[in-house]
Amino acid sequence: MALSAQQIPRWFNSIKLSSFINATQLTKCYTRPGKTLLHGFSAHPQMSSDNCFLQWGFKTYRTSSLWNSSQSTNLTSQENNSTQSTLLPSMNEQSQKTQKIPPNFDSELSLEGLDDLPPLSPLQPVSEEEAIQIIADPPLPPASFTLRDYVDHSETLQKLVLLGVDLSKIEKHPDAANLLLRLDFEKDIKQILLFLKDLGIEDNHLGTFLTKNYAIFSEDLEDLKTRVAYLRSKNFSKADIAQMVRNAPFLLNFSVERLDNRLGFFQKELELSVKKTRELVVRLPRLLTGSLEPVKENMKVYRLELGFKHNEIQHMITRIPKMLTANKRKLTETFDYLHNVMNVPHHIIVNNPSFLLAMRIGT
């Protein structure tokens, strides 16, 4: 039976109510408690009912949209409805169209069987197709002459490279290279780096420092702190210690007894005050880490061969500490040219000690 234009809104309202009731009944029908998936993850308890709601809700939305479009059409063409007399579907036909596509619960049902699956065994045979798809990392070389072969496999080496450490220089020493390969960055290296930064070593100097003194990783952190505390007790400032460590990277590798003996030697041998001795080693900290033989030889040369007095030697080495470690042969040759050829007296050389370290033209 054809419906008049005034009966169309009532008809569509009844369709909307019927669709909502059917969707609610299906939601209650298919709702059930959730299942636990692998590793404790919980499935969504309303997966099927959500899917059902979305499908039926979409149908209801289409019906509502159809009503809106029909209403606007009727308002604009109400005069022509009597001539067109289009037959609308019945209530049963509309419900059948709405229920045409039932909810799909295959995905949720397939998840139920995951709890019953046995765990995979590492001894389970692998098919040829699966074996072909397996991509294994290249094995570590049993022996190598370069650390480059191990960088891709070692987080420690990778982070040292980022810090600016030159591995090509360290690998020349097999013992040092083996040491780095055995170290763990978090446990063995990180605390040393934090200690050096707290000491005053800048980030851009860490790479150079560690390239020279890679052996610091074998030192106990508490021993390093004890040596710094000793220097502080001798009135070396924090800036002085940082400068000394930068210029003499192996300084903190020496024990407190060694450092104390070196400071005592220069104070006694050169008859310097405590302050002068401290200033001397701050300017040339290698005096504390290097050999004492060149120092003793040069002291004899200045006194016996070149004829300088003790106070003159003191004055020259406090002006230029490097004169204590200068090459003996070059010192004598330069002095001979200045004093015997150019007739430069001793007091002029004492006031200008850099003359003895200058390279003679033509040599």
Number of C-alpha atoms within 10 A of each C-alpha: 7 11 12 12 16 10 10 16 15 10 15 18 13 11 20 17 11 15 20 15 10 14 22 15 10 17 18 10 11 15 15 13 8 14 17 15 14 11 6 8 9 11 16 13 15 16 17 23 21 17 16 23 18 14 18 24 17 13 19 20 14 13 19 16 12 13 19 14 12 15 16 12 12 16 11 10 11 13 11 10 13 11 7 8 12 11 9 13 11 11 13 10 11 16 15 10 10 19 16 9 11 12 18 11 14 9 10 17 11 9 14 15 10 13 12 7 8 7 7 7 7 7 6 7 9 10 8 8 8 9 10 9 8 8 7 6 7 7 7 11 8 5 7 11 10 15 20 13 13 15 17 11 15 17 16 19 22 15 13 20 14 10 16 17 22 16 18 13 11 21 18 13 10 12 11 16 19 13 13 24 16 11 17 14 18 10 9 18 17 13 14 19 16 11 14 17 15 12 17 16 20 13 13 10 14 18 18 17 21 20 18 16 18 18 15 18 19 15 14 12 14 9 15 20 13 14 19 19 13 16 17 14 10 13 12 19 12 15 13 19 21 22 19 22 21 18 16 21 22 21 23 22 19 15 14 18 10 13 19 14 12 18 18 13 15 22 18 12 10 17 14 15 12 15 12 16 19 19 16 22 19 23 17 19 24 19 22 23 18 15 11 15 9 14 18 13 14 20 19 13 16 20 14 11 12 15 13 19 13 13 11 18 20 17 15 19 16 19 16 16 20 19 22 22 20 15 14 16 10 15 20 16 13 17 20 16 14 18 15 11 9 10 10 14 11 18 11 11 18 20 13 13 20 14 16 21 16 11 12 13 5 4 4
